[in-house]
Amino acid sequence: MTKYFENEIIELKRELIDEVKSEIVAFLNSEGGTIYVGVEDDGTVLGFHDDKIKDNLDLKLGNWIQEAFFPKPSGLINYLFNEDDVLEIHISKGMNKPYYLREKGPKPSGVYIRVGRSKRKANEDEILQMIMKSHKYSYEEDVSDEQELTFKSFSRTLEDNEMKLTARLMNSLGFKTKSGEYTNLAYLLSDQSEIVVKVAEYDSNLNFKIKKSFKGSLVTILKNVEEQADRLNDLRVVRDGSSFKRKETKSYPGASLREMVLNAICHADYFIRSNIKIEFFPDKARITSPGGIFNASMDDIMNGIQTYRNSRLVHVFDKLGMIENFGTGIPRTIESYSNYNVKPEFKATENFFIVTLPNLNYGNNSVIDPITDPITDPISNLGLEILKCLKIFPGLNTLQIVEKISHEDPLITRDKVKNELKRYLTNYVEHRGSNRNGGYYLKDRHSNEQDKVE
């Protein structure tokens, strides 16, 4: 006997009642799924053992498929009675959304979607999104509601790239329709754009440390947001405890932060009236942009498959030299974290795409040398030379140290070395043996021994 349980793509029903119609609609409008009829919510099998009952259910469901739904889901719904005499209804993801109950019409009372393990009514914005996607609507190619547009910021960026905003360039970029009206792409790059990108930094109590909003032409927004994000990408400088070399670690490695900011601005669904948000917490950065994954699955995106919601906008940024290797942002971001024990996270919902980047310099995420701990307190150049010397020649006294490192600075004296050892290097160096015959050694940084510098 099959085990039955509910999840995101499985629904259990005791009987084939009218409520099952809305479950079918929800699966059609989402990712598809299976409804088992003749099973209790807890998985207990009831089944239908009478052939007459089965015939009635078969006829009822067949009539539903022909009459209850619109558009007609031909070929998307298949059903059978399995070995447990349970009615299995298999629903495939529909391509002509929104599907709705014919008697209710294409409005919230008739349109359902699947959210997690349950269904709910779609709101008007979600219904409109489904209609636009089914009809391959392009926001950036649609006529802008605002036609009194200027392009001062965009023109300055063009001039920086030795170009001018001529009528011909406007047409080739897609700023105007064939009838001469400005498109939404033109609006997004105009001075009148109301698009807002918010950048915030929080302390450990989630109080604002920085709160900024950038508005206007997207070329200006991108520049300003990148500059602000770069300032918030802290640099941690340590001395490698093994080689005593300077070691730098950005909170967000490689191009990960820039790639995800660029990804958010290029792939946002600007039809959805919601702001792009870039938030910095002590342990992570989170980038949220309106619009789920466009014409692809998460697996597709992870494997480097490129889809473009705003292909003309991407072309403009590319022409201006503001992007490179676009479409590889997520794989490159994952690669940036390949040598660390924390990884970026990507989450897509119907209306939002959320990226979380761990802060490498936070707590246990901090980069530690695999052999010895890093030295994080200030060490002078003289101190660094002494440490290097004692690593190679342990047991030297102060005079011998001077002889070894004087080639780096002829002005180094025994008094300077003594002062450096006693005042600044007590955490790293210890004296062993008598004052007359002993010498200096690097401490075991992992031991709990007391300082022995004499």
Protein Blocks (a to p, Z undefined) as FASTA:
>chain_A
ZZddddfkbccdfbdcfklmmmmmmmmmmnopaddehiafkopafbjabfklmmmmmmmm
mmmmmmmpccdfehkaccdddfkopacddddddfkbccddfknopafklpccdehjbccd
ddfklmmmmmmmmnopafklpccfblcdcfkkmmmmmmmnopacdfklmmmnopacfkop
acfklmmmmmklcbdcddddddfkopafbdcddedjfklmmmmmmmmmmmmmccdddddf
klopacdddfbgcjllmmmmmmmmmmpcfkbgcdddddddfkbccdddehidehiafklm
mnopacdfblmlmmmmmmnopaghihilmmmmmmmmmmpcbdcdddddfkbccdddddfk
gcjlpccdfkbccdfbdcdfklmmmmmmmmmmghiafklmmmmmmmmomkbcfklmmmmm
mmmmmmmgccedjfklgccddddfkbccdcfbZZ
